[in-house]
Amino acid sequence: MRAVATMTAMPLIAATTMALALVASMVVVNIAALATLTTMLIITTASLPAIGTWPLSPPVVKVPQSLERG
C-alpha cells in the first residue's frame, strides 16, 4: 500500500516542483526585464535635455561686445 501511495504522490510532487521552477524562472525574467526597462528610462530621461541641441543643432554662442576684439 505504501508503494502505491508513493507512486501516486511522485507525479504530483514532480508537477508541483516543475510548476514552482517555472514560476521562479518567470519572476527572474520579469525582474531582469524591469531592470532593463528602468535603466533605459533613466538613460532616456537623463538625455532629454541634450535632445535638440548639439549635434542635432549646433549651439549658438554670442560673444558680448565688451569681449570682441577689433
Backbone as CSV, one residue per row, in Angstrom:
resi,resn,N_x,N_y,N_z,CA_x,CA_y,CA_z,C_x,C_y,C_z
1,MET,0.828,-1.206,0.000,0.000,0.000,0.000,0.859,1.252,0.000
2,ARG,1.971,1.151,0.712,2.841,2.322,0.781,3.467,2.630,-0.586
3,ALA,3.788,1.581,-1.341,4.367,1.772,-2.667,3.353,2.430,-3.596
4,VAL,2.100,2.064,-3.475,1.066,2.664,-4.310,0.918,4.141,-3.970
5,ALA,0.974,4.483,-2.692,0.862,5.879,-2.268,2.054,6.689,-2.787
6,THR,3.236,6.065,-2.742,4.426,6.764,-3.243,4.322,6.972,-4.746
7,MET,3.849,5.969,-5.459,3.717,6.089,-6.913,2.670,7.146,-7.275
8,THR,1.670,7.282,-6.431,0.637,8.285,-6.696,1.157,9.684,-6.397
9,ALA,1.970,9.806,-5.376,2.438,11.127,-4.945,3.574,11.646,-5.817
10,MET,4.353,10.757,-6.394,5.535,11.207,-7.138,5.189,12.123,-8.321
11,PRO,4.244,11.778,-9.174,3.925,12.704,-10.268,3.412,14.046,-9.761
12,LEU,2.669,14.028,-8.686,2.157,15.268,-8.103,3.304,16.134,-7.589
13,ILE,4.263,15.502,-6.913,5.432,16.241,-6.412,6.247,16.780,-7.582
14,ALA,6.417,15.949,-8.625,7.192,16.386,-9.786,6.509,17.553,-10.490
15,ALA,5.191,17.453,-10.652,4.453,18.525,-11.316,4.509,19.811,-10.501
16,THR,4.382,19.685,-9.200,4.449,20.865,-8.333,5.824,21.506,-8.395
17,THR,6.858,20.682,-8.366,8.231,21.197,-8.447,8.467,21.910,-9.771
18,MET,7.995,21.307,-10.861,8.171,21.925,-12.174,7.407,23.247,-12.255
19,ALA,6.205,23.255,-11.696,5.414,24.493,-11.721,6.103,25.592,-10.914
20,LEU,6.638,25.241,-9.767,7.350,26.232,-8.953,8.611,26.718,-9.669
21,ALA,9.322,25.817,-10.336,10.518,26.222,-11.077,10.138,27.157,-12.223
22,LEU,9.021,26.873,-12.888,8.568,27.733,-13.978,8.218,29.119,-13.462
23,VAL,7.495,29.164,-12.356,7.125,30.463,-11.774,8.363,31.227,-11.335
24,ALA,9.314,30.534,-10.729,10.547,31.195,-10.277,11.325,31.753,-11.462
25,SER,11.411,30.990,-12.549,12.143,31.493,-13.714,11.425,32.678,-14.335
26,MET,10.096,32.657,-14.329,9.340,33.790,-14.859,9.572,35.039,-14.007
27,VAL,9.631,34.857,-12.704,9.889,36.002,-11.816,11.270,36.582,-12.097
28,VAL,12.263,35.717,-12.271,13.621,36.187,-12.549,13.667,36.940,-13.874
29,VAL,13.007,36.389,-14.892,12.994,37.044,-16.203,12.274,38.385,-16.123
30,ASN,11.171,38.418,-15.378,10.431,39.676,-15.242,11.246,40.729,-14.503
31,ILE,11.979,40.326,-13.483,12.821,41.283,-12.750,13.918,41.810,-13.671
32,ALA,14.511,40.920,-14.469,15.552,41.359,-15.404,14.976,42.320,-16.438
33,ALA,13.778,42.025,-16.931,13.150,42.901,-17.922,12.822,44.255,-17.305
34,LEU,12.330,44.253,-16.076,12.023,45.522,-15.407,13.286,46.335,-15.167
35,ALA,14.364,45.651,-14.799,15.627,46.367,-14.586,16.109,46.987,-15.890
36,THR,15.980,46.231,-16.990,16.399,46.767,-18.292,15.558,47.975,-18.671
37,LEU,14.247,47.855,-18.524,13.362,48.963,-18.880,13.618,50.185,-17.999
38,THR,13.860,49.947,-16.716,14.142,51.063,-15.817,15.437,51.762,-16.213
39,THR,16.448,50.970,-16.552,17.715,51.558,-16.992,17.520,52.379,-18.259
40,MET,16.757,51.830,-19.209,16.503,52.571,-20.445,15.752,53.869,-20.152
41,LEU,14.797,53.807,-19.246,14.029,55.007,-18.901,14.925,56.061,-18.260
42,ILE,15.821,55.617,-17.375,16.733,56.564,-16.713,17.663,57.202,-17.740
43,ILE,18.194,56.391,-18.654,19.105,56.928,-19.669,18.368,57.911,-20.571
44,THR,17.154,57.548,-20.969,16.377,58.440,-21.840,16.046,59.743,-21.128
45,THR,15.634,59.637,-19.872,15.287,60.841,-19.115,16.511,61.727,-18.909
46,ALA,17.662,61.100,-18.657,18.874,61.882,-18.433,19.333,62.571,-19.710
47,SER,19.023,61.969,-20.874,19.485,62.562,-22.131,18.468,63.519,-22.732
48,LEU,17.318,63.668,-22.082,16.298,64.569,-22.633,16.788,66.005,-22.804
49,PRO,17.508,66.584,-21.844,17.967,67.968,-22.052,18.891,68.115,-23.257
50,ALA,19.588,67.043,-23.644,20.520,67.132,-24.766,19.813,67.015,-26.106
51,ILE,18.572,66.524,-26.092,17.854,66.372,-27.365,17.508,67.764,-27.902
52,GLY,17.795,67.995,-29.159,17.524,69.291,-29.764,18.716,70.222,-29.700
53,THR,19.767,69.811,-29.038,20.989,70.615,-29.005,22.052,69.882,-29.813
54,TRP,23.292,70.303,-29.716,24.374,69.686,-30.456,24.357,68.182,-30.218
55,PRO,24.553,67.329,-31.205,24.958,67.606,-32.585,23.788,67.849,-33.540
56,LEU,22.553,67.784,-33.056,21.431,67.982,-33.979,21.389,69.425,-34.477
57,SER,21.552,70.366,-33.570,21.625,71.770,-33.984,22.744,72.413,-33.164
58,PRO,23.775,72.906,-33.827,24.931,73.435,-33.097,24.528,74.614,-32.207
59,PRO,25.084,74.694,-31.017,24.759,75.803,-30.132,25.294,77.130,-30.676
60,VAL,24.508,78.159,-30.506,24.917,79.490,-30.952,25.494,80.220,-29.745
61,VAL,26.764,80.569,-29.852,27.436,81.268,-28.757,27.539,82.740,-29.126
62,LYS,26.931,83.582,-28.325,27.004,85.014,-28.581,28.084,85.616,-27.691
63,VAL,29.010,86.303,-28.309,30.108,86.923,-27.581,29.680,88.336,-27.193
64,PRO,29.788,88.671,-25.931,29.457,90.048,-25.540,30.359,91.056,-26.252
65,GLN,29.822,92.220,-26.533,30.584,93.237,-27.275,31.826,93.662,-26.509
66,SER,31.787,93.592,-25.195,32.951,94.013,-24.416,34.129,93.062,-24.613
67,LEU,33.874,91.846,-25.071,34.956,90.886,-25.278,35.424,90.844,-26.725
68,GLU,34.699,91.467,-27.619,35.088,91.423,-29.024,36.384,92.204,-29.241
69,ARG,37.233,91.664,-30.096,38.483,92.361,-30.413,38.341,93.031,-31.775
70,GLY,38.987,94.127,-31.921,38.922,94.772,-33.216,38.987,96.241,-33.018
